[in-house]
Amino acid sequence: MNSRMPLSQIGGVTLDRPVSDLERKLRIELAAAFRIAQHLSWNLDTLNHITLRIPETNTFLMNPLGLAWEEVTASTLATVDFDGKIISHSGIRLAPAGFNFHSGILKARSDLNCVMHTHEAASVVISSIDQPLVAISQGGCRLHGEVGYHGFEGLANQSDEVPRILRDLGTKHTLVMYNHGVLAVGASVGEAFGWMRTLIDECRLVERALSTGKPLRTIPEEVQIHTKAQMGGSTRGNSPRDDHSWQYWLRLAERLDPAFAS
């Protein structure tokens, strides 16, 4: 079993706060997402965030500053409101940039419940190339019409950047943040995870293909459209309507370290 940093070591003391059955379920699912993403090498150190709305409240769950993704458990996730008030723990902090744009997206988009952002290496490489991501695989066809692009403005801790992030994301499910990283959104953890996995997988394939020095054999747009239609567009895979794949990843999290649910 992995050893984990006690919350007390990052200055947090758990409050005696009742947690609803729904929030407890969401905490466990979100903690699983952190562990799976770490297993897939999507993140290093204590940076980056995954956030999840608690339905019928003005609050959401977010990883506190100081914990690596492999250390996140259900009980260490912070419950925070849109004004930045932490109501689940005392003595912990949130990353200003992460809170700024995660809260901004969730507040503006009631149709979205989960936001994922990472600086995964291959996606940062692709974000530094001055051209859009191209589809070179069958899986990449699912991204047709689903990738937005946002220019680098420095640390994303300024509130006036949020409208531009929302504009560049539009109704898409993923966003390449130039010279920065990638973002994915969804109506559930599983949906956001599915879009992020598709995006990162395609970034990794394109990076490897470019390293050969040979011309890329990209998939024609009409074939991308056809293939995405065969997949069922955004209603297949890890969306709330059909989350068989996400259930597999949850089972994997249990096998890796069931203590994430503590």
Order of alpha helices (4+ residues) and beta strands (2+ residues): beta-alpha-beta-beta-beta-beta-alpha-beta-alpha-beta-alpha-beta-beta-alpha-alpha-alpha
